[in-house]
Amino acid sequence: MTKLTIVAFDGTRFDLNADDGSTVMENAVRNSVPGVDAECGGACATCHVYVDDDWVEKVGGPEPMEEDMLDFAFDVRPSSRLSCQIKITQALDGLVVHVPERQA
């Protein structure tokens, strides 16, 4: 299990044990994290998150298709990612992401 923390917009922390190979989005939905709508199941911009500054480099940037989808997200920042595109691995043990005020 890999440790994952998702911080809701109101500051509530969800400290989760995530299976390697799952996505941040799957873990957010499974644990009813507010603000990660994931309406499409992984092919839109309703699972937008901000990767914590300490993790941006390790998580890496979005692929071109993800960048295109982020055009539809609310308040995109340099640390923006779609949580459906972040796969959990042991290298991401302790990952922290933040949920934006709202989804697109």
C-alpha positions in Angstrom: 0.0 0.0 0.0 1.1 3.5 -0.8 0.2 6.5 1.3 -1.8 9.2 -0.5 -3.2 12.4 1.0 -6.0 14.3 -0.7 -6.8 17.7 0.8 -10.3 18.9 0.0 -10.9 22.6 -0.7 -12.2 23.2 2.8 -8.9 21.8 4.2 -10.1 18.4 5.2 -7.4 15.8 4.8 -8.1 12.4 3.5 -5.1 10.1 4.4 -5.5 7.0 2.3 -3.8 3.7 1.7 -3.8 3.3 -2.1 -3.1 0.2 -4.1 -0.2 0.5 -6.6 -1.6 0.7 -10.1 -4.7 2.5 -9.1 -5.2 6.2 -9.9 -5.6 9.2 -7.6 -9.1 9.6 -9.0 -10.1 6.0 -8.2 -9.0 6.5 -4.6 -10.8 9.8 -4.3 -14.0 8.4 -5.6 -13.7 5.2 -3.5 -13.3 7.3 -0.4 -15.9 10.0 -1.2 -13.5 12.9 -1.3 -15.7 16.0 -2.0 -14.8 18.0 -5.0 -13.5 15.2 -7.2 -16.5 14.7 -9.3 -15.0 12.2 -11.8 -18.2 12.4 -13.8 -16.7 10.8 -16.9 -14.8 7.9 -15.2 -11.5 9.1 -16.5 -11.8 11.0 -19.8 -12.7 14.7 -19.0 -11.6 17.5 -16.6 -13.9 16.8 -13.6 -11.1 15.2 -11.5 -8.7 18.1 -11.6 -6.3 18.4 -8.7 -3.2 20.4 -7.8 -0.1 18.4 -7.0 1.5 19.6 -3.9 4.7 21.7 -4.6 6.9 19.1 -3.0 5.6 16.4 -5.4 5.4 18.2 -8.7 8.7 17.1 -10.1 8.3 13.5 -8.9 4.7 13.2 -10.4 5.8 14.9 -13.6 3.8 17.0 -16.1 0.8 16.1 -18.1 0.9 14.4 -21.5 -0.3 16.4 -24.5 -3.8 14.9 -24.4 -4.1 15.7 -20.7 -3.0 19.2 -21.3 -5.8 19.6 -23.9 -8.3 18.3 -21.3 -7.0 20.7 -18.7 -8.1 23.6 -20.9 -11.6 22.8 -19.7 -10.7 22.8 -16.0 -11.3 25.6 -13.5 -8.4 27.7 -12.3 -5.6 25.7 -14.0 -2.2 26.2 -12.4 1.3 24.9 -13.2 0.8 22.0 -10.7 -2.6 21.1 -12.2 -3.2 17.5 -13.2 -6.1 15.2 -13.9 -6.2 12.8 -11.0 -7.3 10.0 -13.4 -3.9 10.3 -15.0 -1.8 9.9 -11.9 -1.0 6.3 -11.3 -0.1 5.3 -7.8 3.4 3.7 -7.4 5.8 3.1 -4.5 7.8 6.1 -5.9 4.7 8.3 -5.0 4.5 7.0 -1.4 3.3 10.0 0.6 1.9 12.0 -2.4 -0.2 15.0 -1.5 -2.8 16.6 -3.9 -5.2 19.4 -3.3 -8.8 19.7 -4.7 -9.7 23.0 -6.4 -12.6 25.1 -5.3 -14.8 23.6 -8.0 -14.5 21.4 -11.1 -15.3 22.6 -14.7 
